[in-house]
């Protein structure tokens, strides 16, 4: 420009070359990192985090299946250095193969081995807790402790006719001496008309960690306990009971479905699970196949079909979820040859003529329920928990199921009781239970005056390997 000195012009030109150009910062993303760097990062993760990373995308899944990482986890967590000498020679040889063990197997091999070993050790640890039996009931006395250690919870999955599944979690639990009652309720239940099945699952963490509480967002393992069909539920089944809000429908085994009267929609679902084989069914099954207990191994010289059953023990609880109405044990039950007829062996527990064994019922019979807003009580219904032990103390016949009382057409002719007679019956593939109550108007209470068990001969034959 006119009037400017040469020094200022040169300084301006020099500044153009010396001023660095501003370049945009590169967009650094972990997904763009080389595989070698990602594998190094993944090697610092624990097993649960590694499984979570594998769900991000296909590339992360393949890298998270790296045999080298999982072999390191397998060796360090399952076989510490101070116990390495205890391992079998075959196991030691397999783990110490190094590169050969990594490259000779397909990706994901050592991940499967790690998960299998961890779950096997976890199941064995839980099963050890349930080996301690309660002499009163003959059932495991550390059920609650075992459930806490396992992180066990229960969920239901509602499947509609289009194949869509709705998962319902966060139930309320109520523990009794021989059973647990599980109640689910909510405001976003799908319409009953479109539902086809309901599945009950036991859920445990896939890789439980005793040092910290189970993570509900981590990988979990499902064990199918039972599957129920809901199609045409209200049309094909009679209501067990009802109050002003809901009707109660029963599905075997041990499931109650509460239906709103006005909307004909599900209000709540209540499951009653007996402690006998509860943990096995909730843990040892798969997501599609129910756990089947092993067959009984009878004492070969302990049964004689000429004399029937003997030295059986019954533990009976009657409750309404939150309150206990009756809790009793009966020993030395027996059945003679003449008591076997029509495919059943009869065990008489409470005799109508022997008033010394008659049992009073505490409180008014009914099943309590609740939702987010409403509460209710289904009268003349209760949950029966039955535990029948054989002569060796093994659980022979066990169930937890809802039962309804009905007014009998007969009136009490007993000298000691003057009142109406009510009956409550239960039956399944293994037997039947028949109970008679007398209502005493003066004292406002029920008295159990008769209790008879009918055990199926098919059940006895399969249990003992005999032929009744």
LUMBA-538132 format. One record per residue (C-alpha): residue in three letters; x, y, z. Coordinates in steps of 0.1 Angstrom, whole numbers, plus 2048, in hexadecimal, padded with zeros to 3 digits. Layout:
% LUMBA-538132
ALAXYZ;...
END
This chain:
% LUMBA-538132
UNK800800800;UNK80C8237F9;UNK81E833817;UNK827812829;UNK84B80A830;UNK85C7EB822;UNK8627DE846;UNK83D7DC84D;UNK8367CB82C;UNK8507B1833;UNK8437AB856;UNK8207A5849;UNK82C78D82F;UNK84177B849;UNK823778861;UNK80F766846;UNK82874A845;UNK82F74886A;UNK80A746876;UNK800721878;UNK7E1716866;UNK7C470A87D;UNK7BC6E6874;UNK79C6D4880;UNK7A26BB89C;UNK79F697891;UNK78068589D;UNK79066A8B4;UNK77864D8BB;UNK77F62D8CD;UNK76F6198B1;UNK78A626899;UNK7A76198AF;UNK7BB5FC8A2;UNK7B15D98AE;UNK7D15D48C1;UNK7CA5F38D6;UNK7A65E98DD;UNK7B15C68E7;UNK7CA5D68FF;UNK7AE5EB90E;UNK7965CE910;UNK7B05B9923;UNK7AC5D0941;UNK7865CA943;UNK7755B095A;UNK75E59594C;UNK73E5A8950;UNK74B5C8940;UNK75A5B3924;UNK7385A491D;UNK7285C691D;UNK7425D4904;UNK73A5B78ED;UNK7175C48E9;UNK7225E58DA;UNK7275DB8B6;UNK7335BE8A0;UNK7585C88A2;UNK7585CB8C8;UNK7465AA8CA;UNK7625988B6;UNK77E5A98CA;UNK76C5A28EB;UNK76C57D8E2;UNK79257D8E1;UNK79F55C8EF;UNK7BE56C8FD;UNK7AA583914;UNK79256891F;UNK7AD54F925;UNK7BE56893C;UNK79D56D94F;UNK797547950;UNK7BA54095F;UNK7BB55D978;UNK79855B987;UNK791536987;UNK7B352798E;UNK7C853F9A4;UNK7ED5399A5;UNK7ED5299C8;UNK7D450F9BD;UNK7E250799B;UNK7F34E89A8;UNK7D14DA9B1;UNK7C44DA98E;UNK7C14BA97B;UNK7DD4B4962;UNK7C64B8945;UNK7BA4DA951;UNK7DD4E6958;UNK7E84DB936;UNK7CC4ED925;UNK7D050E937;UNK7F650F933;UNK7F650A90E;UNK7FB52F908;UNK7F95398E4;UNK7ED5178D9;UNK7CF5198F0;UNK7C753C8E2;UNK7CB5358BD;UNK7BF5118BA;UNK79C5198C6;UNK78152D8B6;UNK77B5518C2;UNK7655508E1;UNK77052D8EC;UNK78053990C;UNK763551913;UNK74B533913;UNK76351F929;UNK76653C941;UNK740541944;UNK73A51C947;UNK753518963;UNK747537976;UNK72252D974;UNK72A50997F;UNK73E51599D;UNK72152E9A5;UNK7065139A3;UNK71B4FB9B9;UNK7205179D3;UNK6FA51E9D5;UNK6F14F99D6;UNK7084F49F3;UNK6F350CA07;UNK6D34F9A02;UNK6E14D8A0E;UNK6DA4E3A32;UNK6B64D7A3A;UNK69E4E4A53;UNK6934C7A6A;UNK6714D7A6E;UNK6674D9A49;UNK6814C2A39;UNK68A4DEA20;UNK6AA4F2A1C;UNK6AD50BA39;UNK6C4524A27;UNK6AE52CA09;UNK6AE551A0F;UNK6D4552A13;UNK6D853E9F3;UNK6C15559E0;UNK6D55739ED;UNK6F65649E3;UNK6E955A9C1;UNK6D957C9BA;UNK6BA5699B0;UNK69B57C9A5;UNK67B573992;UNK66B584974;UNK64E57C95D;UNK64D580938;UNK62B586927;UNK62A57C902;UNK60F58A8EC;UNK6005798CD;UNK61758C8B6;UNK63657E8C7;UNK63F59E8DA;UNK64B5998FE;UNK6455AF91C;UNK65D5AA93A;UNK6505B295D;UNK6695B5979;UNK66C5C399C;UNK6545AC9AF;UNK64B5AD9D4;UNK65658E9E7;UNK64657EA06;UNK659561A16;UNK648545A2A;UNK656526A3B;UNK653511A1B;UNK64C5289FF;UNK65054B9F0;UNK6345609E1;UNK63E5779C5;UNK6275949BB;UNK62A5A999B;UNK6145C7993;UNK6165E797E;UNK603600969;UNK6105F6946;UNK6045D2943;UNK5FB5C891F;UNK5D75C0917;UNK5CD59D921;UNK5BB597900;UNK5DB5988EC;UNK5F0583904;UNK5F855F8FC;UNK611552917;UNK62155B938;UNK64454E941;UNK65254E964;UNK678550965;UNK69254F981;UNK6AE568978;UNK6D2568986;UNK6F157C97C;UNK70456A961;UNK725571973;UNK71D578998;UNK73658B9AC;UNK7355859D2;UNK7485A59D9;UNK72C5BB9CC;UNK7065BB9C8;UNK6F95AD9A7;UNK6F65C698A;UNK6D35C597B;UNK6E15D495B;UNK6FC5B9957;UNK6F9598945;UNK6DF581954;UNK6D555D952;UNK6B155294E;UNK6A253195B;UNK67F528950;UNK66A51D96E;UNK64751A95E;UNK63352493F;UNK60E52D940;UNK5F5532925;UNK5E0552928;UNK5CB550909;UNK5A654F912;UNK5AE54F937;UNK58E55F943;UNK57854B92C;UNK587528932;UNK58E52B958;UNK578531975;UNK58254D98D;UNK5915419AE;UNK58355F9C0;UNK57B5849BC;UNK5775A49CF;UNK5695C69C4;UNK5875CD9AE;UNK5965AD9A0;UNK58F589997;UNK5A956F99F;UNK5B2553986;UNK5C953598F;UNK5E2525977;UNK5F5506980;UNK60F50498E;UNK60B51F9A9;UNK60253E995;UNK5E655899B;UNK5DC572982;UNK5C758F98F;UNK5B059F974;UNK59F5C1978;UNK57A5BC977;UNK5725DB963;UNK58E5DB949;UNK5945B6946;UNK5B95BC948;UNK5D55AE95E;UNK5D85C0980;UNK5F35AA98F;UNK60458898D;UNK60C5739AC;UNK6225549AC;UNK62653C9C9;UNK6465289C8;UNK64D50B9E0;UNK6715099EE;UNK6754E59E3;UNK68B4E79C4;UNK68550D9C2;UNK6A95169BD;UNK6AF4F99A5;UNK69250498F;UNK69C528991;UNK6C1523989;UNK6C8501979;UNK6AF50395C;UNK6B451693B;UNK6A153292B;UNK68C519916;UNK68D4F892A;UNK6814F394E;UNK6974E1967;UNK68D4BD96E;UNK6984AF990;UNK6A948E990;UNK69546F999;UNK6934629BC;UNK6A94469C7;UNK6944319DF;UNK6A041A9FB;UNK69A3F89EC;UNK6913E7A0D;UNK67B403A1B;UNK65A3FEA08;UNK6413E3A09;UNK6213E69F4;UNK60E3D1A0D;UNK6113EBA28;UNK60F40BA14;UNK62042BA1E;UNK62D432A41;UNK64044CA56;UNK637469A3F;UNK63848DA4B;UNK6224AAA40;UNK62A4CFA44;UNK60C4E5A3B;UNK60A50BA39;UNK5EB51FA30;UNK5F1544A2A;UNK5E4562A17;UNK605570A0B;UNK60A588A28;UNK5FA575A45;UNK5FC551A51;UNK5DC53EA59;UNK5E951CA62;UNK60B50CA66;UNK60E4E8A72;UNK6224C8A6F;UNK6144A5A70;UNK62B486A75;UNK628460A72;UNK60E461A56;UNK60743FA47;UNK5F242DA2E;UNK5E7409A2F;UNK5DF3F2A12;UNK5B93F7A16;UNK5BE41DA13;UNK5C94199EE;UNK5AD41D9D5;UNK5A542E9B4;UNK5C94369AD;UNK5D04489CE;UNK5E04409F0;UNK5CD451A0C;UNK5E0462A29;UNK5C746FA43;UNK5D748CA56;UNK5BA49BA6A;UNK59D485A71;UNK579492A73;UNK57147DA91;UNK591485AA5;UNK58C4A9AB2;UNK5AE4A8AC4;UNK5BF4AEAA2;UNK5A74C9A96;UNK5B94E9A8D;UNK5AD50DA91;UNK5B3526A75;UNK5C2548A80;UNK5B2566A6F;UNK59A569A52;UNK5A4555A33;UNK5AD56AA15;UNK5C85729FC;UNK5D65969FE;UNK5E05A99DF;UNK5EC5CC9D6;UNK5F55E29B9;UNK6026069B6;UNK5E16149C0;UNK5C95F99CD;UNK5CA5DE9E7;UNK5B25C19ED;UNK5AB5A09FC;UNK59B5829EB;UNK587571A06;UNK58254BA0A;UNK5A35459F8;UNK5C653DA05;UNK5E752F9FA;UNK5EF50BA04;UNK614501A09;UNK6164DCA0C;UNK6364C8A14;UNK6334A3A16;UNK653490A21;UNK65846BA1C;UNK665453A37;UNK68945EA30;UNK681483A33;UNK68348BA0E;UNK66A4A39FF;UNK65148B9EE;UNK6354A39E3;UNK6374C99E5;UNK6234E69D7;UNK6185099DE;UNK5F75129CE;UNK5D75269D3;UNK5B85159E0;UNK5945209E3;UNK57C5189FF;UNK55850E9F6;UNK53950AA0B;UNK52E4E6A0E;UNK50A4DCA0C;UNK50E4C8A2B;UNK50C4D6A4E;UNK5214CCA6B;UNK5134AFA7E;UNK52F4AEA97;UNK5264B2ABC;UNK5434CAAC2;UNK53C4E1AA5;UNK51C4F0A98;UNK521504A78;UNK526503A52;UNK53F4ECA42;UNK5574FAA28;UNK56E4E5A11;UNK58F4EDA00;UNK59D4D59E6;UNK5BD4D59D2;UNK5C94BC9B8;UNK5E64B79A0;UNK5F849B98E;UNK60748E9AF;UNK5E948E9C6;UNK5CB49F9D6;UNK5C54B29F6;UNK5A34B4A06;UNK59C4CBA24;UNK57C4D1A38;UNK5764EFA4E;UNK55A4F7A66;UNK55151CA6B;UNK549524A8F;UNK532542A90;UNK537548AB6;UNK55D54BAB5;UNK55F558A90;UNK57953EA86;UNK57F520A70;UNK5884FEA7D;UNK59A4E3A67;UNK5874C3A6F;UNK5934ADA53;UNK5B34ACA3E;UNK5BA48FA26;UNK5D648BA0D;UNK5D14749EE;UNK5F346B9DF;UNK5F345F9BB;UNK5FE43A9B7;UNK611445998;UNK62545E9AD;UNK62D4439C7;UNK6364299AD;UNK64E44199C;UNK65D44B9BD;UNK6634289CB;UNK6644139AB;UNK6473FE9B8;UNK6253F49AB;UNK6073FE9C0;
END
